[in-house]
Structure formats: C-alpha cells, structure tokens
Amino acid sequence: MVGKIKTPSLLTRTAGVRTKDILDATGITHQILYRYITLGLIEEAETTEAGQRLFHPKTIAAIRLIQRLNQTGYTLRDIKDIFFKERRLTGSALSVTKRRRRSSR
C-alpha cells in the first residue's frame, strides 16, 4: 500500500525557497524583492549552481511583516532600523511582531 506524499508548506520547509515561491506567496514584484535585499531587510540563504536564489522559509513571514509595517506608516529605513536593532538584541527580526502585539493590548 502506497501512502500519500505530503508536501511541506513554504513556511515549514527546511530547504531553500525559490524566488518565484516567495513572489507568489507575498504578492511582491521581483523589483521590490531586490530592493529589500539591497536594503538589507532580507537575505538570500544560498545560490544554486545554476544561479537561482534560494531563501530561508522565514523570509515569507519577514516580507509580510515588512508589508504590514510599511502599510502602517513606517518607511523602509525605519523598518531596517527596527530589524537591525532586533537582530542585534535577539538574533531574529521576526520576534518584533510578538513584542508589538503584546504592547498594543
């Protein structure tokens, strides 16, 4: 008997996530993705031998956080400062969301 093959979601996959998957999951354009990379908001996890960029699965959550912060009035420079401070303190930019949710209650 052959069981079903489960495909992991983009957020829980341990292998790199392709650029196309990042763009599809977040709705951003390639130009915006490149801008986030050049500003240091997100990083590539690795590049394949064929030159394809792969990203950490948590990049999708980071981009969604960037979008939410930007929609609430933060500039990309402000967001970069928030991420930089958060990475320096905890090593993770994604914990900013948890802290903001607790402080807004």
C-alpha positions in Angstrom: 0.0 0.0 0.0 1.4 3.4 -1.0 0.8 6.3 1.3 0.2 9.9 0.4 3.2 12.1 -0.1 2.9 15.2 2.0 4.5 18.4 0.7 5.5 20.8 3.4 4.2 24.3 3.4 6.5 27.1 2.3 6.8 28.3 5.9 8.0 25.0 7.4 10.2 23.7 4.6 13.9 23.4 5.6 15.3 23.6 2.1 15.6 26.9 0.4 12.5 28.6 -1.1 12.8 29.7 -4.7 12.3 33.3 -5.7 9.1 32.5 -7.6 7.6 30.9 -4.5 8.5 34.0 -2.4 6.9 36.3 -5.0 3.8 34.1 -5.3 3.3 33.8 -1.5 3.8 37.5 -0.8 2.4 39.3 -3.9 5.5 41.5 -4.3 7.4 42.1 -7.5 10.9 41.0 -8.3 12.0 44.6 -8.1 10.6 45.0 -4.6 12.3 41.8 -3.5 15.6 43.0 -4.9 15.2 46.3 -3.1 14.5 44.5 0.2 17.8 42.6 -0.4 19.8 45.6 -1.3 18.5 47.5 1.8 19.5 44.6 4.0 15.9 43.8 5.1 16.1 40.2 3.9 19.0 37.9 2.8 19.4 35.1 0.4 20.0 31.8 2.0 22.1 30.4 -0.9 22.5 30.4 -4.6 22.3 27.2 -6.6 24.9 26.1 -9.1 22.5 27.3 -11.8 22.5 30.8 -10.2 19.0 30.5 -8.8 18.5 32.4 -5.5 17.1 30.4 -2.6 15.7 32.0 0.6 15.1 30.8 4.1 11.4 29.8 4.6 11.0 32.5 7.3 11.7 35.1 4.6 8.0 35.0 3.7 7.0 35.9 7.2 9.6 38.7 7.2 8.3 40.1 4.0 4.7 40.1 5.3 5.9 41.9 8.4 7.7 44.5 6.2 4.5 45.0 4.3 2.4 45.4 7.4 4.8 47.9 9.0 5.0 49.8 5.7 1.2 50.0 5.4 1.0 51.4 9.0 3.3 54.3 8.0 6.9 53.0 8.7 9.4 53.8 6.0 11.7 51.1 4.7 14.5 52.9 6.5 12.5 52.8 9.8 11.8 49.1 9.2 15.5 48.4 8.5 16.4 50.2 11.8 13.8 48.1 13.7 15.1 44.9 12.1 18.8 45.8 12.8 18.1 46.6 16.4 16.0 43.4 16.8 18.7 41.2 15.2 21.3 42.7 17.4 19.3 42.1 20.5 17.8 38.7 19.8 19.2 37.5 16.5 15.7 37.5 14.9 13.7 40.1 13.1 10.5 38.1 13.4 10.2 38.5 17.2 9.3 42.1 16.6 5.7 41.1 15.8 5.2 39.3 19.0 6.5 42.2 21.1 4.4 44.7 19.2 1.2 42.6 19.6 1.8 42.4 23.4 2.4 46.1 23.8 -0.7 47.1 21.8 -3.1 45.2 24.1 
